[in-house]
Amino acid sequence: MNMQVSIDQMKQISEKAKSTWDKFRKERDFHKMHHKRVVQEKNKLVVDMKRLKNHYANYEPMLKMLRGKYETAMKEKMLIKLERDRLASRVGSLEAQLHQLEATGRPIEGEDTAQAQAAKKPRASRLPDENRLNPYLTANMEPPPVERWGLSKTFQGHTASVSAVAAHPSKPIVVTASDDCTWKMWSLPGGDLVMSGEGHKEWLSSVDFSPQGTHLVTGSGDKTVKIWDFAGSQCIHTLNEHTQAVWGVAYHDCGDFVVSCSMDHTAKMWDAVTGRCRQTFRGHVDSVNSICFQPFTNNICTGSGDKTVSLWDCRSGLCIQTFYGHHNAVNSVASAMKGDMIASTDADGIVRLWDVRMVAEIAAIPSGPHPCNAAAFESSGNTIAVGCDDGMVRCVDLQTRDIQHQMSGHNDAVQCCVFDRKGNFLVTGGSDATFRVWA
């Protein structure tokens, strides 16, 4: 019996040892397999590193050549600057001589008919000085009571979606642009049609008044920008250097320049007097969806489908600063009248505020799950109106940085919005082919 008990105990010990041995064998096999995989990955990485080294070695002559070209280009740039300064001084002396001859009344020798005709041609405009005073910095304006505003009037003025709206700088007049290829000017509050324009072959995407209120600029899906003269009731310039649809246009506060942005990843600055392209801004890697001027400066702001907002210098054509933070395409940008803040909206329904001086994000304000299509600053700089895809117009208080008021009335997405310069009303346009007045 004792032997039997000992045998049973030995059997149990042997089975336990067998199970332990099986476990260790499985772990050994697992580690061997893992080791083989690591060795394979190591060999693959070694091969990739050798391939990349060879690839880099192939590109090294190209890099040296490009570095040489860059140094040559910089030298040529310096020579061109010196030549430009020399020519500028020469032109100054010639202009002084011309003024002296005109003052004495003597005829200018060598002036022929061709020169006389050239003298009659409009001269290229010049950008104003940088050190201009922004009157809105010292202006004490009362913010409008937007929290008490509601739908005042609805106007059915187009047969297709209203894609853009702009307010006259001094009169109670607005202009709307539509997908029906027309723009129309309306007097408020009656909503009487003042003027309309046809000439674009595709839908209109944007519109803006000149600061004097005598001209209008429109952008369209037909790749053109048109400038309209109210006195002659006609289009005076058709600007067609963009290669794809134009998404946005804006006037400079001096009235002599127009900027436009396009699906071709570029923005352009045009001379509104001569109709020539003066500068092309390249740097975005996706469609440039919105553009505006920083008030009383020579800087423009662009929002792009590459999720960035950029500031550009109109004189040099270079990017001053790029703001990162959006996680989806930027649909619109707007600048406060004081010029110290930029608002941008994206397809995620987020409104982001940027401090231009500190080059930093101030706040990110969610407006809901629907995309934000447009944003507009009120003149005092205390409120932003945001048009959303759910048909709502949301007013954001910049003091609390929260949604202050929501207004509903559109039956479809709100595509554009603009405040009256005096803050008396807000005008919005939507995909329901209507534009509405809120007061």
Rosetta blueprint (number, residue, H / E / L):
1 M L
2 N H
3 M H
4 Q H
5 V H
6 S H
7 I H
8 D H
9 Q H
10 M H
11 K H
12 Q H
13 I H
14 S H
15 E H
16 K H
17 A H
18 K H
19 S H
20 T H
21 W H
22 D H
23 K H
24 F H
25 R H
26 K H
27 E H
28 R H
29 D H
30 F H
31 H H
32 K H
33 M H
34 H H
35 H H
36 K H
37 R H
38 V H
39 V H
40 Q H
41 E H
42 K H
43 N H
44 K H
45 L H
46 V H
47 V H
48 D H
49 M H
50 K H
51 R H
52 L H
53 K H
54 N H
55 H H
56 Y H
57 A H
58 N H
59 Y H
60 E H
61 P H
62 M H
63 L H
64 K H
65 M H
66 L H
67 R H
68 G H
69 K H
70 Y H
71 E H
72 T H
73 A H
74 M H
75 K H
76 E H
77 K H
78 M H
79 L H
80 I H
81 K H
82 L H
83 E H
84 R H
85 D H
86 R H
87 L H
88 A H
89 S H
90 R H
91 V H
92 G H
93 S H
94 L H
95 E H
96 A H
97 Q H
98 L H
99 H H
100 Q H
101 L H
102 E H
103 A H
104 T H
105 G L
106 R L
107 P L
108 I L
109 E L
110 G L
111 E L
112 D L
113 T H
114 A H
115 Q H
116 A H
117 Q H
118 A H
119 A H
120 K H
121 K L
122 P L
123 R L
124 A L
125 S L
126 R L
127 L L
128 P L
129 D L
130 E L
131 N L
132 R L
133 L L
134 N L
135 P H
136 Y H
137 L H
138 T L
139 A L
140 N L
141 M L
142 E L
143 P L
144 P L
145 P L
146 V H
147 E H
148 R H
149 W L
150 G L
151 L E
152 S E
153 K E
154 T E
155 F E
156 Q L
157 G L
158 H L
159 T L
160 A L
161 S L
162 V E
163 S E
164 A E
165 V E
166 A E
167 A E
168 H L
169 P L
170 S L
171 K L
172 P L
173 I E
174 V E
175 V E
176 T E
177 A E
178 S E
179 D L
180 D L
181 C L
182 T E
183 W E
184 K E
185 M E
186 W E
187 S E
188 L L
189 P L
190 G L
191 G L
192 D E
193 L E
194 V E
195 M E
196 S E
197 G E
198 E E
199 G L
200 H L
201 K L
202 E L
203 W L
204 L E
205 S E
206 S E
207 V E
208 D E
209 F E
210 S L
211 P L
212 Q L
213 G L
214 T L
215 H E
216 L E
217 V E
218 T E
219 G E
220 S E
221 G L
222 D L
223 K L
224 T L
225 V E
226 K E
227 I E
228 W E
229 D E
230 F L
231 A L
232 G L
233 S L
234 Q E
235 C E
236 I E
237 H E
238 T E
239 L E
240 N L
241 E L
242 H L
243 T L
244 Q L
245 A L
246 V E
247 W E
248 G E
249 V E
250 A E
251 Y E
252 H L
253 D L
254 C L
255 G L
256 D L
257 F E
258 V E
259 V E
260 S E
261 C E
262 S E
263 M L
264 D L
265 H L
266 T E
267 A E
268 K E
269 M E
270 W E
271 D E
272 A L
273 V L
274 T L
275 G L
276 R L
277 C E
278 R E
279 Q E
280 T E
281 F E
282 R E
283 G L
284 H L
285 V L
286 D L
287 S L
288 V E
289 N E
290 S E
291 I E
292 C E
293 F E
294 Q L
295 P L
296 F L
297 T L
298 N L
299 N E
300 I E
301 C E
302 T E
303 G E
304 S E
305 G L
306 D L
307 K L
308 T E
309 V E
310 S E
311 L E
312 W E
313 D E
314 C L
315 R L
316 S L
317 G L
318 L L
319 C E
320 I E
321 Q E
322 T E
323 F E
324 Y E
325 G L
326 H L
327 H L
328 N L
329 A L
330 V E
331 N E
332 S E
333 V E
334 A E
335 S E
336 A L
337 M L
338 K L
339 G L
340 D L
341 M E
342 I E
343 A E
344 S E
345 T E
346 D E
347 A L
348 D L
349 G L
350 I E
351 V E
352 R E
353 L E
354 W E
355 D E
356 V L
357 R L
358 M L
359 V L
360 A E
361 E E
362 I E
363 A E
364 A E
365 I E
366 P E
367 S L
368 G L
369 P L
370 H L
371 P L
372 C E
373 N E
374 A E
375 A E
376 A E
377 F E
378 E L
379 S L
380 S L
381 G L
382 N L
383 T E
384 I E
385 A E
386 V E
387 G E
388 C E
389 D L
390 D L
391 G L
392 M E
393 V E
394 R E
395 C E
396 V E
397 D E
398 L L
399 Q L
400 T L
401 R L
402 D E
403 I E
404 Q E
405 H E
406 Q E
407 M E
408 S E
409 G L
410 H L
411 N L
412 D L
413 A L
414 V E
415 Q E
416 C E
417 C E
418 V E
419 F E
420 D L
421 R L
422 K L
423 G L
424 N L
425 F L
426 L E
427 V E
428 T E
429 G E
430 G E
431 S L
432 D L
433 A L
434 T L
435 F E
436 R E
437 V E
438 W E
439 A L
